Amino acid sequence: MSEATGTKASGHDGLLEGVRVLDMTNVLSGPYASYQLVLMGADVIKLEVPGSGDLARQLGADSALNGENLGVSFLAQNAGKRSVTVNLKRERGREVFARLVAQADVLLENFRPGVLERLGFGWDRLREINPQLVYCALSGFGASGPMRRRPAYDQVIQGLSGIMSVTGTPETAPLRVGYPVCDSIGGIAAAFSVAAALVRRHRTNRGAFLDVSMLDASLTAMGWVVSDYLVTGREPVPMANENRTSAPSGAFDTADGKLNIAANQQQQFETLCAVLDRRDLLTDPRFVTRDDRKSNRDTLRKELEKTLRTRTAQEWDEILMSTGVPAAPVLTVPQALASPQVEHRRLAHRLPVSAQDGRELTLLGSPTHVDGEALAPPGPPPRLGEHTDEVLDAIGFSSAEIAALRDEGAI
C-alpha cells in the first residue's frame, strides 16, 4: 500500500499533465469520471455551491465525517481535486465562472439537461467564451429524447436498462446489482469520451460537445446479453450465477464456500473432470458436447459438487491454479482487497483525510499502470472551497476582489 502526498500521480508526469478540468458534478457518476482524469494527471478544479457543496460530502456511514462535509461517498472519488466555491445564481459568480471557462480545457457536469443553459451557459455561450473547450454533459438519459428531463439515480437506470431483470434467480429477480454499477459505467464512458475529444482537439484545435447517457452506457456495457436478444431474438433471463452460453460455468459449492469455475471450452471441461477424478462425466451422454452440458446444467452441477464438497474452495483453487481451468474462490470485499494480487498491484493508497489534519484514510487509485507505475491520487480530498482564493488569484483576481466576491455571496 503506497502513500500519496505529492502533486503528481506516482511522482511522474501524468498522461493528462497540463489539462485543466472544471468539474461541476455531484455525488457519483460525474465525480467518478473526473477522478479518473485526476489519476491520469489532469488538474481538476471542483466547482461547488458555497455552503453546501457536493451532496456526497454528507453521504456515508460515518456521521462524524458527514458533519465535516467529508462523507465517505465524497472521499471515495474526489482525492487530488481542488475545490472552488462559485454561486452561479449571482451575477458576479457568473463572471467568475466565465473567466474559469476561458482558461479551462474541459468542463464536466452531470446536471439534468438544460440546467446550465438556464443559467446562461449553454453550449453556444460556452463555445463563444472558449472555442477549444471540451464540454462533457453526463446525465441519466442524455440531452435528447422524451426522458431527457427526468431525474435519474443508479437504481433507476439499473431498472430501465434491463440490468435488474437479468440479476438474481428466477425467484429473486429483478434484483439490483450490489454496487452503483450504472454510475460507474457512465463515469468511465464520460472520462473516455473526454480523453478522445482532447486527442482531436490536439490535432484540429476544435472543441467538442459530448452528450453522455448513463442509460445508453449501461445498455452497451451489457455486451452479449443485449446482442443475444438483438441477433437471435432470445429474451435474456435471470440465471443467478450461471452462464447462458456455457456449462459448467458458475459458482459451485465446496466444503466451506463458493468456487467460481468457467470451463467454457471442451479441453477445459476434460481437464476439470480429470483433476476431479470424474472422468465418468466425459462419456455420460448428458455431458458429451457443449450443448449437452448446457441442456443438463443442473444435473452436471450436482455431479461436480459431489466431488467439490470434499475440499475447501482454497484447496481446490490451489489444485486448479496450474491446470488452465479458470477457477477461483468467491471472496468478500475485505478478502479481495487483502489478496496478494491486489496488494502487489498497489491499488490502495494511504492519504491524509485532508490537508488540515493528520488523520489518514485508504483510497483506491487507477486500475492502469503507466510505464510500470501504479497511479495514486496526487493529494487528499479537498475541504469545501479550500482552493478558492488560490485558483481565483491565479486567473487574475486581486485579494480585494476576492474578498468582495465573498462578501457578495458570489463565491
Order of alpha helices (4+ residues) and beta strands (2+ residues): beta-beta-alpha-beta-alpha-alpha-beta-alpha-beta-alpha-alpha-beta-alpha-alpha-beta-alpha-alpha-beta-beta-alpha-alpha-alpha-alpha-alpha-beta-alpha-alpha-beta-beta-beta-beta-alpha-alpha
